[in-house]
Each structure stands twice: as structure tokens, then as C-alpha cells.
């Protein structure tokens, strides 16, 4: 692409991004009435011209002197406008901040890869549309959660680099650095589900509760939904939600495996995707009654970034690695299969993580089989929980479906 064509593309993208953001700002102002209709600053055309100015004056003088001079003049103009706003009792500077970001599109498109400007564009659009969600999060946020997040960031960003990189012993063939890194990654994945269920979708339907809960903890989600069934509420959609949580567990395990061992992730991807698909299809059969899909927030489980939870997970991770090393060296494949089934009757994450990161006297195919056995065993446990907390009469359908998925998963594991 010659110079003329490249400048044409960059200019065109600047105009398009600026114009679309201008439309978004106009929509934002109309829906939320943040400015008077007569205000000239912040219209679609104004913001588009701001983007064009940023591009033109940057390419005229790549040393940025002219660009900075225009930026200073633009800021001065807004200062005069802002003084008038203050007299009217309005103090928001959102339009100015958006305009500054639009003004930077030109240099971004010229100096950096295309994805940088695209990411900025998407981020601006998202934040402009996230006002309601951000307000809900601010109002419902617990200050202790920010303290918890701060402690985890401290341990991850400051303490983590200082941990030894050498293995602890022959029974734990992994370094303290790798152990804590694994804890941080798993906690981070669970934290995404935690944030989604508590802040992003606070008034989610029961089915969405199952989906998000499966990303966080399918076992805990099953218990809560089963208790809801026992109370006599909307059995069909709750049954579907329980099955959907288990289907999400399969997808979650693929992601976890992909983070720590891509080779094993490729091995488990096919069966886990098939079982997830079957689970989703079965769960959708329970959603034929559309009126029963409504529901309020059911629960918020413990923050996965709490230090006590993280340290407990790290301890279980090390214990599972030591136990797996001993069992595989002493009893081989059959011992590993029994251990996998037993581990599935509790929290399977530490065990699966030990399989993904450790070095054992078994083949990779046998490790894949062990992961599947643990997942299937965990499904059987969730089926028992559904019967126990939801009663045999009311939770029989979802419990049976989850158990059958578990049996099928174990059967596939033994077959391979």
C-alpha cells in the first residue's frame, strides 16, 4: 500500500470512528439529559471535526508541536464553555474527556497498529453505555471487597515475583512461584463469574443464574437452585438452570486446561464440548414455558479472591499434587482412576490443576482420562445434591440428567 492509500485509510477510519462516537454521545445526552439541547459543544459534527483536526495537525507536524498547540487551544475553548456551565450549576466534563480521546485517533492510527484505535473506540462506546451498570456496581459494592482485591493484587504483583522458581521437592515438582501463579489464574477465572453474578446481572433470570454460576461454581449453583425447587418455585426453569450450570462446567474446564496445558486442552475439548452441547440442549427443553424464566438474584457466594479461600486452594493444590505423585508411582493407572473419582466428590479444581501442571509416571492420555473421571464424578455429586436439597420428587429430572452426563463422561474416560 503506497503512502497516498495509507493516509486515505487512516483518514477514513478517523472520520468513521469520530462520527460514530459523536452519534453515541448524542444518544447518551438524549437518554440521560446531561446537557441542554441548545449546547453546541458535543454534537455529532463537533466531535467528528475534533477527530479530523487531530489527524490533520498530527500529519502536518509529526514532532507534535502543532498538535499540542491545537490541543491547548481546544482546551482553552472548552474552559470558556465550562465556566458558563458552572454558572448554570453543571460540572460534568464527560464531553471534554470523550473529545480528547477522539482527538487522539489520528496519532493512534498513524503510529500504532489498527487494533489500538479499534480498542479505544470500543471502550468509549462501552463506557458510554455502561452508566446504569456502573451506578449499580457503585451502590451495591462492599468496601471490604476492594480491600480483598487490593490484598490479592499485592500478593500477586509484589510478592509473586519474589517467590522461588525452583521445585519444593520431588513430591511437589513445581515451584512456589508456579503454585501461586496457578492460584491467581484460577481465582481470576472464578472472580469473573463472581462479578457477573453480583454486579453485572443482579436481577438475572434463573436460567442465566445457572449459566453464570457454572462459570463460578457449578456445585454451589446446583445446591442453591435445588433449594429453590424445594420451595415450590418454577420447577421447569430451575431444572434447566441446574443442567445449564453443569454444561458451563465443561466449558470452564476447557478454558482452565487451555491456560495450563494446551495439549491436554485439545484432548478434552471434543468430549467436553459434546457433553456441554448435550447439557444445553436438555436444559432448553425445560424452557418451553417462557413465563417461568423470570427470577431474582438468588445468592452471592464467597469472594474467590479472599485470602483465606486462596490460601486454602493453594494448600489443597499442593496436597493433591503430593497425593497424585504418590498414587501414580505406587499404584499406576488404576490408582489414579480411583483417586480421580474420589477427588470429583469434592472441589475438583485443585486436583485437575495438579494434573495439568505436575509431572507423573503416567501417559498424557491417562491424565486426560483422569480429568474426565473427576468431572463425571463431580456431576454425580451434583445430582445427589439436587436430590438432597430439592427433594427426590421435585428435583428428580435435573438430578437424573446431571448424573447421566456424569456417567457418560466417566464411560468416555474409561473407553479412551
Secondary structure, 3 states (H helix, E strand, C coil): CCHHHHHHHHHHHHHHHHHHHHHHHHHHHHHHCCCCCCCCCCCHHHHHHHHHHHHHHHHHCCCCHHHHHHHHHHHHHHHHHHHHHHHCCCCCCHHHHHHHHHHCHHHHHHHCCHHHHHHHHHHHHHHHHCHHHHHHHHHHCCHHHHHHHHHHHHHHHHHHHHCCCCECCCCCCCEHHHHHHHHHHHHHHHHHHHHHHHHHCCCCCHHHHHHHHHHHHHHHHHHHHHHHHHCCCCHHHHHHHHHHHHHHHHHHHHHHHHHHCHHHHHHHHHHHHHHHHHHHHHHHHCCCCHHHHCCCCCCCCCCCCCHHHHHHHHHHHHHHHHHHHHHHHHHHHHHHHHHHHHHCCCCHHHHHHHHHHCCCCCCHHHHHHHHHHHHHHHHHHHHHHHHHHHCHHHHHHHHHHHHHHHHHHHHHHHHC
